Amino acid sequence: MALTAVRILTDLATGAATAVGAEAGEALADLVRARLRTSDGGRAALEGVSADPTDPSAVRGLQEAIREALATDPGFRHDMTAVLAGPPPAVPPVYTVSPSYANSIVIGSGSSQISLGPLTVNNTRNARGALAAIVAVLIVLLVLGGYGAVQLFADDDPSGRSG
């Protein structure tokens, strides 16, 4: 575990860490620095690697300081194990259909659902575009229907006489 920590720390110090490795490495580096700064030997080991991360004696000194901290501090060992293990894998959400959504249209997911009937529409850019087009067509139909009703009941006599 100490060797892995030293490799990660020296990769960070020399700029050899990848973008993904750098994020995880920073968490480990913060943990190791915080623990090693509590002792004179730990501070000296950190300063040695900071001065020259490629110096073999500085790297060995850091490795030995980490090993000593791991052997004497069970909390540090536990924290180091957790950081090296990484975050737990993401678990995809489980969606269940509640009885109130049975035979309903469901637009979206999670907190952005609209329930209208026995159809599920995902909340995507295409679905929103299709929904906007349907609403526009409905508005045009309502306007045309209203115009037709007005024409049906409107007075067609140009002279203004009724009857």
C-alpha positions in Angstrom: 0.0 0.0 0.0 2.9 2.4 0.8 4.5 1.6 -2.6 1.2 2.4 -4.4 0.9 5.6 -2.5 4.4 6.7 -3.3 3.9 5.9 -7.0 0.8 8.0 -7.1 2.4 10.9 -5.2 5.5 10.9 -7.4 3.3 10.8 -10.6 1.5 13.8 -9.3 4.7 15.6 -8.4 6.3 14.9 -11.8 3.1 15.6 -13.8 2.8 12.0 -15.1 -0.7 11.4 -13.7 -3.5 11.2 -16.1 -6.6 13.4 -15.7 -8.6 10.6 -14.0 -5.6 9.5 -12.0 -4.9 13.1 -10.9 -8.3 13.5 -9.2 -8.0 10.2 -7.3 -4.3 11.0 -6.6 -5.1 14.4 -5.1 -7.4 12.7 -2.6 -4.6 10.3 -1.6 -2.0 13.1 -1.6 -4.1 15.2 0.7 -4.6 12.3 3.1 -0.9 11.4 3.1 0.3 15.0 3.5 -2.1 15.6 6.4 -0.9 12.5 8.2 2.8 12.9 7.5 2.9 16.6 8.5 2.2 15.5 12.1 5.8 14.2 12.5 9.2 15.5 11.9 10.2 12.5 9.8 7.1 12.7 7.8 7.6 16.4 7.0 11.2 15.7 6.0 10.1 12.9 3.7 7.4 15.2 2.0 10.0 18.0 1.6 12.5 15.6 0.0 10.0 14.4 -2.6 8.8 17.9 -3.2 12.3 19.1 -3.9 13.1 16.2 -6.3 10.4 13.6 -7.0 12.9 11.6 -9.1 15.5 11.2 -6.3 15.5 7.5 -5.3 16.6 8.3 -1.7 13.8 10.8 -1.3 11.3 8.3 -2.7 12.5 5.6 -0.3 12.3 8.1 2.6 8.7 8.9 1.7 7.8 5.2 1.3 9.3 4.4 4.7 7.4 7.3 6.4 4.2 6.1 4.9 4.9 2.5 6.0 5.6 3.7 9.5 2.4 5.7 9.6 0.4 2.8 8.3 1.9 0.5 10.9 1.2 2.9 13.9 -2.1 4.5 12.9 -5.0 2.1 12.2 -7.2 5.1 11.2 -4.8 6.2 8.6 -4.6 2.6 7.3 -8.4 2.5 7.0 -8.6 5.9 5.3 -5.7 5.0 2.9 -7.5 1.7 2.0 -10.7 3.5 1.3 -9.0 6.2 -0.9 -7.1 3.5 -2.9 -10.3 1.5 -3.4 -12.0 4.5 -5.0 -15.6 5.5 -4.9 -18.2 2.8 -5.0 -19.6 2.1 -8.5 -22.6 4.1 -9.4 -25.9 2.1 -9.1 -28.4 3.0 -11.8 -31.7 4.2 -10.3 -34.5 1.7 -10.2 -37.8 3.0 -11.5 -41.1 1.4 -10.4 -44.5 2.2 -11.7 -46.8 3.3 -8.9 -50.5 2.4 -9.1 -51.3 6.1 -9.8 -49.2 5.9 -13.0 -50.7 2.7 -14.3 -52.3 3.2 -17.8 -50.8 6.7 -18.0 -48.6 8.7 -20.4 -45.4 9.4 -18.6 -43.2 12.2 -20.0 -39.7 12.4 -18.4 -38.4 10.5 -15.4 -37.8 11.1 -11.7 -39.2 14.4 -10.5 -40.0 15.6 -14.1 -42.8 13.3 -15.0 -46.1 14.1 -16.7 -48.7 11.4 -16.5 -51.4 11.4 -19.2 -52.2 7.9 -20.4 -50.7 4.5 -21.3 -47.7 5.9 -23.1 -44.1 6.7 -21.9 -42.2 9.5 -23.5 -38.6 10.1 -22.4 -37.6 13.6 -21.5 -35.1 14.1 -24.4 -34.5 16.9 -26.8 -36.3 15.1 -29.6 -39.3 14.3 -27.3 -39.5 18.0 -26.3 -39.4 19.0 -29.9 -42.1 16.6 -30.9 -44.2 17.8 -28.0 -43.7 21.4 -29.0 -44.7 20.5 -32.6 -47.9 18.8 -31.4 -48.8 21.8 -29.3 -48.3 24.1 -32.3 -50.5 22.0 -34.5 -53.2 22.0 -31.8 -53.0 25.8 -31.5 -53.3 26.1 -35.3 -56.3 23.8 -35.3 -58.0 25.7 -32.5 -57.4 29.0 -34.3 -58.8 27.6 -37.6 -61.8 26.1 -35.8 -62.5 29.5 -34.1 -62.2 31.3 -37.4 -64.6 28.8 -39.0 -67.1 29.2 -36.2 -67.0 33.0 -36.6 -67.5 32.7 -40.3 -70.4 30.3 -39.8 -72.3 32.7 -37.6 -71.1 35.9 -39.2 -73.6 38.1 -41.1 -72.9 37.5 -44.8 -75.2 40.2 -46.0 -73.0 43.1 -47.3 -75.8 45.6 -47.2 -76.1 45.3 -43.4 -79.8 44.3 -43.6 -80.8 41.2 -41.8 -83.7 39.1 -42.4 
